[in-house]
Amino acid sequence: MHTFIIKPTKKTLRWLVRNKISKNAMQYALNMTFADVNSKTRYKKTDIVLQVDYKRAESSYIFGTNKIYICSDPEDIHTSQRQKKFVIFLHFLHEFRHWMQSKILKIKDSQLCYTDRDVAYNTLRYRNNKFEVDARKFERSTVRKFMRYYKQFISYYR
């Protein structure tokens, strides 16, 4: 079993508190979700640095690192706190899948075949890239389970 420790930056910790997100419940939900989707990985402890990005409208992950960037206000269409958390967790899981692609599946960033410009303009080259398609599929298939785990742990880690 793999164990993840989420290590938010100081600004990110304040952002999590403002958004009423428990870092500990999120961390345990990540561990449980990962165990569900990847039970074959041998035990390893990994620190995942989480950093809120106030400058960008999209979240990101830089291949080869253990750092996930979450945009400060993803898709500002939420109407409730629960919906906002759902969208934040979608972003987090999408970028975590890129971490999995990099660290577990050994995909190199050179295999992505799109540029920052493609991301900024949401081009077909970016949207149809097999690793982006995979990350979107992963986020959609795991977010509800992740939310259930999060809800179970939230009562312990408020």
Buried (B, 14 or more C-beta within 10 A) or exposed (E): EBBBEBBBEEEBBEBBEEBEBBBEBBBBBBBBBBBEEEEEBEEEEEEBBBBBBEEEEBBBBBBEEBBBBBBBBBBEEBEEEEEBBBBBBBBBBBBBBBBBBBBEEEBEBEEBEBEEEBBEEEBEBBEEBEBBEBBBEBBEEBBEBBBEBBEEBBEEEE
